Amino acid sequence: MLHTTTRRPIPAVEMVDKITDEWRSKENHLAEIDPWRPAWRVDLSDFPPVAGEGVVFSPTEDQLRRLQEVSTILEEAPAEVILRWAIDTFFPKLTMATAFGPEGCVILSILARLEPRVHVFNLDTGYQFKETLELRDRIAEKYGIEVEFARPELSVEEYERQNGGPVYKTNPDRCCYERKVLVLKRKVVGYRAWISGIRRDQSPHRANAPIVGWDKKFGLVKINPLARWTKNDVWKRILAEEIPYNPLHDQGYPSIGCWPCTRPVLFGEDERAGRWSGTGKTECGLHLADDQPPPPPPTTYGNL
Ligand code: SF4
């Protein structure tokens, strides 16, 4: 059910159109965002926080319909409006996972203006590039946002010892599951919604990502404020606002994950071609719609 407040009685869709038009016409939009709180309200108060690790709530059809309603309204809205809505609706039970990709850095720059206390974490698998780890400090310095490192229980040394060597070489799906997906499941306990930096044009898996949707794998509302953005949009914003970014992007790495599973791309290759190159794997599993059982333990060693 869509409610219109007396504070700003503009029909929801018209309001978002108005914001978008005004937004697009501004040469310098930096200072103009906070007054633009949505005039509408879709009640999502019956979406509970994640009750425990792996305990997943199942929304009713009516709840899913309301999420879709919000997503439709916000489809054309600027990322700032989407995030303003997310904060007003879910904060402080709102979290964000970032790998410090360019999209994540853009979102952090917006959160810094809207609500820097939103909890943000990085899945630190133990295999990240040092440039990625250093970016955390540069973000903290510029925006005052201290991104928390969320780590698996086992260190890289313990994990490799227990498995007879690096699991990324033999079974990257299992490695991602154990060092990313399980860690995220643990980290989102107590939260109602999470923000992600995925874009629809990044891969076929992401092509239908809504602005706001239900993430049944993690039992959370998922907000994708940059879903409509292109790579160009992201980099225009980064350069215009001097947002810190990973220096590896200037060395041929358009998409950066763990160092063993990331290579620079060649001219003309897809921006994600350097991730798990040669394995057929394209996603770590965080953004796939359905949960998957943990892949079986490795039996033979192969090459990535
Ligand atoms: S990206 Fe590679 S190293 Fe990182 S968790 Fe996945 S398989 Fe393991």
Boltz pocket constraint, residues with backbone or C-beta under 6 A from the ligand:
constraints:
  - pocket:
      binder: B
      contacts: [[A, 125], [A, 127], [A, 167], [A, 168], [A, 171], [A, 172], [A, 173], [A, 175], [A, 176], [A, 177], [A, 179], [A, 180], [A, 257], [A, 258], [A, 259], [A, 260], [A, 261], [A, 284]]
      max_distance: 6.0
